[in-house]
């Protein structure tokens, strides 16, 4: 499976590669998009190319605590904690 990985996480990259995935740089040849820690919004045009094949890993319980440092804000604001 070919994955367009939008992340700087070497752990996630290694995990996917060890699971048999090929990390690619071109959305046109990718089977899936996996986003983790990616700071830019992925456009609807790109997401439309991947119906039900784009995964966004986020270290907070959305819709609370979007953006940078979501774990800090969940404690500071007393909002739900978790991952999505």
N, CA, C and O of each residue as an XYZ file, in Angstrom:
336
protein
N       0.832     -1.163      0.000
C       0.000      0.000      0.000
C       0.890      1.244      0.000
O       1.873      1.308      0.737
N       0.547      2.214     -0.816
C       1.311      3.452     -0.932
C       0.639      4.541     -0.097
O      -0.554      4.806     -0.247
N       1.424      5.167      0.785
C       0.894      6.153      1.724
C       1.591      7.490      1.519
O       2.820      7.571      1.523
N       0.794      8.532      1.342
C       1.309      9.897      1.366
C       1.287     10.322      2.829
O       0.221     10.592      3.382
N       2.448     10.383      3.450
C       2.562     10.680      4.870
C       2.855     12.160      5.047
O       3.901     12.656      4.629
N       1.910     12.861      5.676
C       2.084     14.283      5.979
C       2.425     14.390      7.451
O       1.554     14.623      8.289
N       3.697     14.217      7.757
C       4.162     14.203      9.138
C       5.674     14.263      9.174
O       6.348     13.847      8.231
N       6.199     14.781     10.266
C       7.640     14.774     10.508
C       8.022     13.637     11.453
O       9.192     13.500     11.813
N       7.056     12.826     11.856
C       7.288     11.768     12.833
C       8.022     10.581     12.211
O       7.474      9.857     11.380
N       9.262     10.400     12.629
C      10.018      9.240     12.153
C       9.448      7.948     12.722
O       9.506      6.906     12.070
N       8.901      8.007     13.929
C       8.290      6.810     14.527
C       7.116      6.327     13.688
O       6.989      5.131     13.426
N       6.259      7.249     13.268
C       5.107      6.869     12.443
C       5.576      6.357     11.083
O       5.050      5.365     10.579
N       6.552      7.022     10.495
C       7.103      6.579      9.203
C       7.658      5.161      9.331
O       7.357      4.298      8.507
N       8.462      4.925     10.357
C       9.033      3.588     10.561
C       7.955      2.548     10.812
O       8.041      1.426     10.313
N       6.937      2.917     11.586
C       5.840      1.984     11.866
C       5.151      1.579     10.567
O       4.917      0.394     10.326
N       4.829      2.557      9.738
C       4.146      2.254      8.481
C       5.020      1.414      7.561
O       4.541      0.465      6.941
N       6.292      1.757      7.473
C       7.201      0.982      6.614
C       7.373     -0.441      7.133
O       7.406     -1.387      6.346
N       7.482     -0.599      8.438
C       7.613     -1.943      9.015
C       6.343     -2.771      8.821
O       6.387     -4.001      8.855
N       5.220     -2.095      8.618
C       3.952     -2.782      8.378
C       3.738     -3.063      6.888
O       2.693     -3.576      6.488
N       4.739     -2.722      6.073
C       4.670     -3.041      4.650
C       4.206     -1.910      3.760
O       4.011     -2.122      2.563
N       4.022     -0.720      4.297
C       3.596      0.418      3.491
C       4.790      1.066      2.813
O       5.902      1.078      3.341
N       4.533      1.599      1.637
C       5.552      2.375      0.925
C       5.186      3.850      1.082
O       4.075      4.253      0.740
N       6.110      4.650      1.596
C       5.867      6.078      1.765
C       6.183      6.764      0.441
O       7.283      6.622     -0.093
N       5.211      7.511     -0.087
C       5.380      8.193     -1.371
C       5.207      9.699     -1.175
O       4.627     10.144     -0.185
N       5.712     10.467     -2.119
C       5.632     11.928     -2.063
C       4.588     12.498     -3.022
O       4.322     13.699     -3.001
N       4.005     11.663     -3.845
C       3.084     12.104     -4.892
C       1.672     11.621     -4.586
O       1.424     10.416     -4.525
N       0.750     12.553     -4.397
C      -0.640     12.194     -4.093
C      -1.286     11.393     -5.216
O      -2.205     10.612     -4.969
N      -0.819     11.576     -6.441
C      -1.441     10.890     -7.576
C      -1.182      9.389     -7.583
O      -1.918      8.646     -8.233
N      -0.158      8.925     -6.879
C       0.123      7.487     -6.838
C      -0.217      6.871     -5.476
O      -0.099      5.659     -5.298
N      -0.632      7.692     -4.526
C      -0.905      7.204     -3.165
C      -2.262      6.518     -3.072
O      -3.216      6.889     -3.756
N      -2.323      5.504     -2.205
C      -3.586      4.837     -1.889
C      -4.289      5.517     -0.715
O      -5.518      5.554     -0.657
N      -3.509      6.052      0.214
C      -4.019      6.687      1.429
C      -3.224      7.940      1.746
O      -2.065      8.068      1.349
N      -3.852      8.866      2.466
C      -3.153      9.985      3.089
C      -3.213      9.749      4.594
O      -4.274      9.445      5.140
N      -2.079      9.889      5.255
C      -2.030      9.856      6.714
C      -1.399     11.168      7.162
O      -0.279     11.500      6.774
N      -2.138     11.908      7.986
C      -1.671     13.196      8.473
C      -1.525     13.145      9.989
O      -2.439     12.733     10.703
N      -0.357     13.573     10.467
C      -0.112     13.646     11.913
C       0.836     14.803     12.181
O       1.987     14.781     11.745
N       0.358     15.809     12.896
C       1.195     16.968     13.187
C       1.374     17.891     11.996
O       2.242     18.764     12.011
N       0.571     17.708     10.977
C       0.646     18.540      9.770
C      -0.099     19.836     10.056
O      -1.274     19.798     10.423
N       0.546     20.961      9.900
C      -0.010     22.245     10.333
C      -0.869     22.943      9.274
O      -1.454     23.988      9.561
N      -0.957     22.409      8.096
C      -1.751     23.049      7.058
C      -3.038     22.267      6.817
O      -3.066     21.042      6.931
N      -4.089     22.985      6.487
C      -5.358     22.344      6.168
C      -5.248     21.703      4.788
O      -4.793     22.334      3.835
N      -5.664     20.462      4.695
C      -5.645     19.747      3.418
C      -6.879     20.182      2.642
O      -7.994     20.117      3.160
N      -6.691     20.618      1.422
C      -7.810     21.178      0.649
C      -8.854     20.112      0.318
O      -8.561     18.918      0.255
N     -10.070     20.586      0.111
C     -11.166     19.693     -0.276
C     -10.855     19.007     -1.606
O     -11.221     17.848     -1.803
N     -10.185     19.707     -2.515
C      -9.820     19.116     -3.806
C      -8.941     17.881     -3.623
O      -9.125     16.876     -4.310
N      -7.986     17.959     -2.698
C      -7.124     16.803     -2.429
C      -7.920     15.709     -1.734
O      -7.824     14.541     -2.110
N      -8.702     16.071     -0.729
C      -9.480     15.061     -0.002
C     -10.489     14.359     -0.907
O     -10.782     13.179     -0.714
N     -11.016     15.073     -1.885
C     -11.957     14.451     -2.835
C     -11.296     13.344     -3.651
O     -11.981     12.450     -4.148
N      -9.974     13.395     -3.793
C      -9.249     12.332     -4.503
C      -9.127     11.062     -3.658
O      -8.811      9.992     -4.178
N      -9.380     11.189     -2.342
C      -9.200     10.083     -1.404
C     -10.464      9.836     -0.577
O     -10.422      9.924      0.650
N     -11.583      9.529     -1.230
C     -12.803      9.306     -0.444
C     -12.622      8.129      0.523
O     -12.310      7.013      0.107
N     -12.821      8.396      1.807
C     -12.705      7.389      2.866
C     -11.294      6.774      2.939
O     -11.124      5.656      3.427
N     -10.285      7.519      2.448
C      -8.911      7.009      2.463
C      -7.925      8.048      2.988
O      -6.736      7.987      2.674
N      -8.412      9.007      3.792
C      -7.540      9.999      4.416
C      -7.719      9.881      5.926
O      -8.840      9.873      6.435
N      -6.595      9.788      6.630
C      -6.623      9.601      8.076
C      -5.880     10.760      8.723
O      -4.722     11.024      8.401
N      -6.562     11.458      9.646
C      -5.948     12.556     10.389
C      -5.821     12.122     11.846
O      -6.825     11.955     12.538
N      -4.590     11.941     12.308
C      -4.343     11.588     13.699
C      -4.116     12.878     14.470
O      -3.292     13.703     14.076
N      -4.842     13.055     15.566
C      -4.766     14.299     16.315
C      -4.702     13.993     17.798
O      -5.453     13.152     18.292
N      -3.809     14.669     18.518
C      -3.594     14.371     19.933
C      -4.522     15.154     20.858
O      -4.115     15.593     21.933
N      -5.761     15.321     20.434
C      -6.785     15.855     21.332
C      -8.120     15.263     20.913
O      -8.252     14.653     19.852
N      -9.089     15.460     21.766
C     -10.435     14.992     21.475
C     -11.157     16.103     20.710
O     -11.686     17.041     21.307
N     -11.171     15.983     19.387
C     -11.799     17.017     18.568
C     -13.301     17.060     18.820
O     -13.902     16.009     19.042
N     -13.924     18.221     18.794
C     -13.415     19.484     18.245
C     -12.690     20.369     19.274
O     -12.371     21.515     18.958
N     -12.430     19.891     20.453
C     -11.752     20.699     21.459
C     -10.250     20.739     21.203
O      -9.670     19.792     20.671
N      -9.634     21.845     21.590
C      -8.178     21.985     21.654
C      -7.478     21.746     20.323
O      -6.488     21.017     20.255
N      -7.990     22.354     19.284
C      -7.335     22.278     17.981
C      -6.029     23.055     18.021
O      -5.828     23.901     18.892
N      -5.153     22.769     17.088
C      -3.930     23.543     16.946
C      -2.787     23.026     17.797
O      -2.756     21.861     18.192
N      -1.845     23.925     18.073
C      -0.624     23.554     18.787
C      -0.895     23.298     20.271
O      -1.759     23.936     20.873
N      -0.165     22.383     20.837
C      -0.200     22.048     22.271
C      -1.594     21.673     22.781
O      -2.034     22.209     23.798
N      -2.298     20.765     22.097
C      -3.657     20.439     22.514
C      -3.729     19.808     23.904
O      -4.713     20.007     24.616
N      -2.713     19.057     24.297
C      -2.762     18.455     25.641
C      -2.712     19.523     26.722
O      -3.450     19.438     27.704
N      -1.858     20.524     26.561
C      -1.803     21.619     27.534
C      -3.163     22.284     27.663
O      -3.653     22.491     28.773
N      -3.777     22.622     26.527
C      -5.050     23.355     26.561
C      -6.176     22.526     27.151
O      -7.088     23.084     27.763
N      -6.140     21.220     26.987
C      -7.207     20.404     27.583
C      -7.171     20.479     29.106
O      -8.223     20.462     29.744
N      -5.996     20.560     29.692
C      -5.901     20.705     31.147
C      -6.188     22.145     31.579
O      -6.878     22.369     32.573
N      -5.666     23.108     30.843
C      -5.835     24.519     31.188
C      -7.305     24.929     31.109
O      -7.791     25.675     31.959
N      -8.005     24.445     30.095
C      -9.408     24.837     29.879
C     -10.416     23.842     30.471
O     -11.625     24.063     30.407
N      -9.913     22.765     31.036
C     -10.773     21.713     31.621
C     -11.743     21.165     30.571
O     -12.935     21.003     30.833
N     -11.210     20.884     29.382
C     -12.007     20.333     28.301
C     -11.678     18.858     28.162
O     -10.705     18.394     28.757
N     -12.463     18.102     27.389
C     -12.206     16.656     27.248
C     -10.793     16.373     26.745
O     -10.230     17.119     25.944
N     -10.250     15.281     27.239
C      -8.908     14.825     26.867
C      -9.018     13.543     26.062
O      -9.926     12.744     26.290
N      -8.123     13.342     25.141
C      -8.157     12.111     24.345
C      -7.447     12.296     23.026
O      -6.686     13.247     22.843
N      -7.701     11.379     22.107
C      -7.126     11.455     20.766
C      -8.226     11.146     19.750
O      -9.196     10.452     20.054
N      -8.055     11.673     18.543
C      -8.998     11.376     17.460
C      -8.208     11.084     16.205
O      -8.793     10.806     15.158
